[in-house]
Amino acid sequence: MLKWLNLLPSKHRTIGGKASSIQTLQLTELQLRVLEAITPEKIADASLLDLAKAFKILKEAELGIKGEPFKITGLLAYLLKIEREDADQQASDEDVFLDDSPWVRS
């Protein structure tokens, strides 16, 4: 759709005179490209954590459309907690390494 829109004279490129409409179309096009890149093979090869994150995003979008709040519970909450703890531990380990290293000057 954006290909055709770019063919229009510049004064007609904004829909309803709003540049934000063009940005919305561009964002929608990017979203479509991302979704088209998700294949059954990629889903089958994805880690459990990646699948949980994808589920969370899709569920938030679904509930957002319905106007309902979303609370993370169950397995998804547990996986996200583990990921957060792992990231915190890695950051902590890096700090210890830098503090103990003879190559780092204070």
mmCIF file of the C-alpha atoms, coordinates in Angstrom:
data_MODEL
# 
_entry.id   MODEL 
# 
loop_
_atom_site.group_PDB 
_atom_site.id 
_atom_site.type_symbol 
_atom_site.label_atom_id 
_atom_site.label_alt_id 
_atom_site.label_comp_id 
_atom_site.label_asym_id 
_atom_site.label_entity_id 
_atom_site.label_seq_id 
_atom_site.pdbx_PDB_ins_code 
_atom_site.Cartn_x 
_atom_site.Cartn_y 
_atom_site.Cartn_z 
_atom_site.occupancy 
_atom_site.B_iso_or_equiv 
_atom_site.pdbx_formal_charge 
_atom_site.auth_seq_id 
_atom_site.auth_comp_id 
_atom_site.auth_asym_id 
_atom_site.auth_atom_id 
_atom_site.pdbx_PDB_model_num 
ATOM 1   C CA . MET A 1 1   ? 0.000   0.000   0.000  1.00 0.00 ? 1   MET A CA 1 
ATOM 2   C CA . LEU A 1 2   ? 2.812   2.405   0.800  1.00 0.00 ? 2   LEU A CA 1 
ATOM 3   C CA . LYS A 1 3   ? 4.317   1.793   -2.624 1.00 0.00 ? 3   LYS A CA 1 
ATOM 4   C CA . TRP A 1 4   ? 1.150   3.165   -4.203 1.00 0.00 ? 4   TRP A CA 1 
ATOM 5   C CA . LEU A 1 5   ? 0.976   6.012   -1.716 1.00 0.00 ? 5   LEU A CA 1 
ATOM 6   C CA . ASN A 1 6   ? 4.457   7.159   -2.698 1.00 0.00 ? 6   ASN A CA 1 
ATOM 7   C CA . LEU A 1 7   ? 3.314   7.488   -6.305 1.00 0.00 ? 7   LEU A CA 1 
ATOM 8   C CA . LEU A 1 8   ? 0.807   10.191  -5.355 1.00 0.00 ? 8   LEU A CA 1 
ATOM 9   C CA . PRO A 1 9   ? 1.790   13.855  -5.662 1.00 0.00 ? 9   PRO A CA 1 
ATOM 10  C CA . SER A 1 10  ? 3.222   15.104  -2.360 1.00 0.00 ? 10  SER A CA 1 
ATOM 11  C CA . LYS A 1 11  ? 0.185   17.278  -1.551 1.00 0.00 ? 11  LYS A CA 1 
ATOM 12  C CA . HIS A 1 12  ? -2.015  14.127  -1.590 1.00 0.00 ? 12  HIS A CA 1 
ATOM 13  C CA . ARG A 1 13  ? 0.274   11.872  0.418  1.00 0.00 ? 13  ARG A CA 1 
ATOM 14  C CA . THR A 1 14  ? -1.212  12.634  3.781  1.00 0.00 ? 14  THR A CA 1 
ATOM 15  C CA . ILE A 1 15  ? -4.517  10.986  4.488  1.00 0.00 ? 15  ILE A CA 1 
ATOM 16  C CA . GLY A 1 16  ? -6.946  13.522  5.838  1.00 0.00 ? 16  GLY A CA 1 
ATOM 17  C CA . GLY A 1 17  ? -4.092  16.016  5.951  1.00 0.00 ? 17  GLY A CA 1 
ATOM 18  C CA . LYS A 1 18  ? -2.446  14.193  8.850  1.00 0.00 ? 18  LYS A CA 1 
ATOM 19  C CA . ALA A 1 19  ? 1.155   13.049  8.697  1.00 0.00 ? 19  ALA A CA 1 
ATOM 20  C CA . SER A 1 20  ? 0.469   10.735  11.622 1.00 0.00 ? 20  SER A CA 1 
ATOM 21  C CA . SER A 1 21  ? -1.783  8.674   9.354  1.00 0.00 ? 21  SER A CA 1 
ATOM 22  C CA . ILE A 1 22  ? 1.203   7.960   7.127  1.00 0.00 ? 22  ILE A CA 1 
ATOM 23  C CA . GLN A 1 23  ? 3.273   6.968   10.149 1.00 0.00 ? 23  GLN A CA 1 
ATOM 24  C CA . THR A 1 24  ? 0.479   4.646   11.270 1.00 0.00 ? 24  THR A CA 1 
ATOM 25  C CA . LEU A 1 25  ? 0.436   3.016   7.833  1.00 0.00 ? 25  LEU A CA 1 
ATOM 26  C CA . GLN A 1 26  ? 4.200   2.591   7.926  1.00 0.00 ? 26  GLN A CA 1 
ATOM 27  C CA . LEU A 1 27  ? 4.022   1.017   11.374 1.00 0.00 ? 27  LEU A CA 1 
ATOM 28  C CA . THR A 1 28  ? 1.256   -1.304  10.210 1.00 0.00 ? 28  THR A CA 1 
ATOM 29  C CA . GLU A 1 29  ? 3.356   -2.341  7.226  1.00 0.00 ? 29  GLU A CA 1 
ATOM 30  C CA . LEU A 1 30  ? 6.309   -3.132  9.518  1.00 0.00 ? 30  LEU A CA 1 
ATOM 31  C CA . GLN A 1 31  ? 4.060   -5.113  11.838 1.00 0.00 ? 31  GLN A CA 1 
ATOM 32  C CA . LEU A 1 32  ? 2.776   -7.117  8.882  1.00 0.00 ? 32  LEU A CA 1 
ATOM 33  C CA . ARG A 1 33  ? 6.317   -7.839  7.706  1.00 0.00 ? 33  ARG A CA 1 
ATOM 34  C CA . VAL A 1 34  ? 7.270   -9.067  11.181 1.00 0.00 ? 34  VAL A CA 1 
ATOM 35  C CA . LEU A 1 35  ? 4.214   -11.319 11.370 1.00 0.00 ? 35  LEU A CA 1 
ATOM 36  C CA . GLU A 1 36  ? 4.853   -12.699 7.891  1.00 0.00 ? 36  GLU A CA 1 
ATOM 37  C CA . ALA A 1 37  ? 8.412   -13.606 8.977  1.00 0.00 ? 37  ALA A CA 1 
ATOM 38  C CA . ILE A 1 38  ? 7.037   -15.870 11.714 1.00 0.00 ? 38  ILE A CA 1 
ATOM 39  C CA . THR A 1 39  ? 6.795   -19.316 10.187 1.00 0.00 ? 39  THR A CA 1 
ATOM 40  C CA . PRO A 1 40  ? 5.652   -22.639 11.647 1.00 0.00 ? 40  PRO A CA 1 
ATOM 41  C CA . GLU A 1 41  ? 9.283   -23.791 11.441 1.00 0.00 ? 41  GLU A CA 1 
ATOM 42  C CA . LYS A 1 42  ? 10.496  -20.811 13.474 1.00 0.00 ? 42  LYS A CA 1 
ATOM 43  C CA . ILE A 1 43  ? 7.789   -21.390 16.058 1.00 0.00 ? 43  ILE A CA 1 
ATOM 44  C CA . ALA A 1 44  ? 8.759   -25.072 16.308 1.00 0.00 ? 44  ALA A CA 1 
ATOM 45  C CA . ASP A 1 45  ? 12.432  -24.128 16.809 1.00 0.00 ? 45  ASP A CA 1 
ATOM 46  C CA . ALA A 1 46  ? 11.764  -21.345 19.342 1.00 0.00 ? 46  ALA A CA 1 
ATOM 47  C CA . SER A 1 47  ? 12.727  -21.711 22.980 1.00 0.00 ? 47  SER A CA 1 
ATOM 48  C CA . LEU A 1 48  ? 10.067  -22.053 25.635 1.00 0.00 ? 48  LEU A CA 1 
ATOM 49  C CA . LEU A 1 49  ? 10.959  -18.589 26.931 1.00 0.00 ? 49  LEU A CA 1 
ATOM 50  C CA . ASP A 1 50  ? 10.590  -17.029 23.465 1.00 0.00 ? 50  ASP A CA 1 
ATOM 51  C CA . LEU A 1 51  ? 7.212   -18.723 23.051 1.00 0.00 ? 51  LEU A CA 1 
ATOM 52  C CA . ALA A 1 52  ? 6.106   -17.460 26.473 1.00 0.00 ? 52  ALA A CA 1 
ATOM 53  C CA . LYS A 1 53  ? 7.144   -13.914 25.577 1.00 0.00 ? 53  LYS A CA 1 
ATOM 54  C CA . ALA A 1 54  ? 5.284   -14.118 22.269 1.00 0.00 ? 54  ALA A CA 1 
ATOM 55  C CA . PHE A 1 55  ? 2.193   -15.433 24.044 1.00 0.00 ? 55  PHE A CA 1 
ATOM 56  C CA . LYS A 1 56  ? 2.384   -12.551 26.535 1.00 0.00 ? 56  LYS A CA 1 
ATOM 57  C CA . ILE A 1 57  ? 2.547   -9.970  23.749 1.00 0.00 ? 57  ILE A CA 1 
ATOM 58  C CA . LEU A 1 58  ? -0.351  -11.534 21.856 1.00 0.00 ? 58  LEU A CA 1 
ATOM 59  C CA . LYS A 1 59  ? -2.457  -11.913 25.010 1.00 0.00 ? 59  LYS A CA 1 
ATOM 60  C CA . GLU A 1 60  ? -1.836  -8.286  26.016 1.00 0.00 ? 60  GLU A CA 1 
ATOM 61  C CA . ALA A 1 61  ? -2.900  -7.177  22.552 1.00 0.00 ? 61  ALA A CA 1 
ATOM 62  C CA . GLU A 1 62  ? -6.042  -9.321  22.697 1.00 0.00 ? 62  GLU A CA 1 
ATOM 63  C CA . LEU A 1 63  ? -7.040  -8.029  26.118 1.00 0.00 ? 63  LEU A CA 1 
ATOM 64  C CA . GLY A 1 64  ? -6.160  -4.474  25.104 1.00 0.00 ? 64  GLY A CA 1 
ATOM 65  C CA . ILE A 1 65  ? -8.610  -4.727  22.224 1.00 0.00 ? 65  ILE A CA 1 
ATOM 66  C CA . LYS A 1 66  ? -11.251 -6.004  24.632 1.00 0.00 ? 66  LYS A CA 1 
ATOM 67  C CA . GLY A 1 67  ? -10.397 -3.256  27.121 1.00 0.00 ? 67  GLY A CA 1 
ATOM 68  C CA . GLU A 1 68  ? -9.481  -5.761  29.825 1.00 0.00 ? 68  GLU A CA 1 
ATOM 69  C CA . PRO A 1 69  ? -6.425  -5.557  32.107 1.00 0.00 ? 69  PRO A CA 1 
ATOM 70  C CA . PHE A 1 70  ? -3.710  -8.186  31.776 1.00 0.00 ? 70  PHE A CA 1 
ATOM 71  C CA . LYS A 1 71  ? -1.967  -9.783  34.737 1.00 0.00 ? 71  LYS A CA 1 
ATOM 72  C CA . ILE A 1 72  ? 0.913   -12.171 34.214 1.00 0.00 ? 72  ILE A CA 1 
ATOM 73  C CA . THR A 1 73  ? 0.407   -15.406 36.156 1.00 0.00 ? 73  THR A CA 1 
ATOM 74  C CA . GLY A 1 74  ? 1.345   -19.075 36.093 1.00 0.00 ? 74  GLY A CA 1 
ATOM 75  C CA . LEU A 1 75  ? 4.104   -20.466 33.925 1.00 0.00 ? 75  LEU A CA 1 
ATOM 76  C CA . LEU A 1 76  ? 4.611   -17.199 32.055 1.00 0.00 ? 76  LEU A CA 1 
ATOM 77  C CA . ALA A 1 77  ? 5.181   -15.290 35.311 1.00 0.00 ? 77  ALA A CA 1 
ATOM 78  C CA . TYR A 1 78  ? 7.630   -17.963 36.458 1.00 0.00 ? 78  TYR A CA 1 
ATOM 79  C CA . LEU A 1 79  ? 9.612   -17.919 33.185 1.00 0.00 ? 79  LEU A CA 1 
ATOM 80  C CA . LEU A 1 80  ? 9.815   -14.132 33.167 1.00 0.00 ? 80  LEU A CA 1 
ATOM 81  C CA . LYS A 1 81  ? 10.969  -14.146 36.813 1.00 0.00 ? 81  LYS A CA 1 
ATOM 82  C CA . ILE A 1 82  ? 13.717  -16.660 35.999 1.00 0.00 ? 82  ILE A CA 1 
ATOM 83  C CA . GLU A 1 83  ? 14.846  -14.563 33.039 1.00 0.00 ? 83  GLU A CA 1 
ATOM 84  C CA . ARG A 1 84  ? 14.922  -11.397 35.165 1.00 0.00 ? 84  ARG A CA 1 
ATOM 85  C CA . GLU A 1 85  ? 16.913  -13.160 37.925 1.00 0.00 ? 85  GLU A CA 1 
ATOM 86  C CA . ASP A 1 86  ? 19.363  -14.554 35.357 1.00 0.00 ? 86  ASP A CA 1 
ATOM 87  C CA . ALA A 1 87  ? 19.901  -11.100 33.847 1.00 0.00 ? 87  ALA A CA 1 
ATOM 88  C CA . ASP A 1 88  ? 20.426  -9.612  37.321 1.00 0.00 ? 88  ASP A CA 1 
ATOM 89  C CA . GLN A 1 89  ? 22.930  -12.354 38.174 1.00 0.00 ? 89  GLN A CA 1 
ATOM 90  C CA . GLN A 1 90  ? 24.858  -11.802 34.944 1.00 0.00 ? 90  GLN A CA 1 
ATOM 91  C CA . ALA A 1 91  ? 25.033  -8.070  35.629 1.00 0.00 ? 91  ALA A CA 1 
ATOM 92  C CA . SER A 1 92  ? 26.214  -8.785  39.179 1.00 0.00 ? 92  SER A CA 1 
ATOM 93  C CA . ASP A 1 93  ? 28.858  -11.228 37.915 1.00 0.00 ? 93  ASP A CA 1 
ATOM 94  C CA . GLU A 1 94  ? 30.160  -8.629  35.468 1.00 0.00 ? 94  GLU A CA 1 
ATOM 95  C CA . ASP A 1 95  ? 30.472  -6.070  38.272 1.00 0.00 ? 95  ASP A CA 1 
ATOM 96  C CA . VAL A 1 96  ? 32.442  -8.534  40.425 1.00 0.00 ? 96  VAL A CA 1 
ATOM 97  C CA . PHE A 1 97  ? 34.715  -9.373  37.514 1.00 0.00 ? 97  PHE A CA 1 
ATOM 98  C CA . LEU A 1 98  ? 35.466  -5.717  36.867 1.00 0.00 ? 98  LEU A CA 1 
ATOM 99  C CA . ASP A 1 99  ? 36.088  -4.977  40.554 1.00 0.00 ? 99  ASP A CA 1 
ATOM 100 C CA . ASP A 1 100 ? 38.504  -7.925  40.994 1.00 0.00 ? 100 ASP A CA 1 
ATOM 101 C CA . SER A 1 101 ? 40.341  -7.551  37.733 1.00 0.00 ? 101 SER A CA 1 
ATOM 102 C CA . PRO A 1 102 ? 44.005  -6.482  38.030 1.00 0.00 ? 102 PRO A CA 1 
ATOM 103 C CA . TRP A 1 103 ? 43.615  -4.801  34.639 1.00 0.00 ? 103 TRP A CA 1 
ATOM 104 C CA . VAL A 1 104 ? 41.054  -2.272  35.785 1.00 0.00 ? 104 VAL A CA 1 
ATOM 105 C CA . ARG A 1 105 ? 42.383  0.832   37.481 1.00 0.00 ? 105 ARG A CA 1 
ATOM 106 C CA . SER A 1 106 ? 40.303  2.601   40.091 1.00 0.00 ? 106 SER A CA 1 
# 
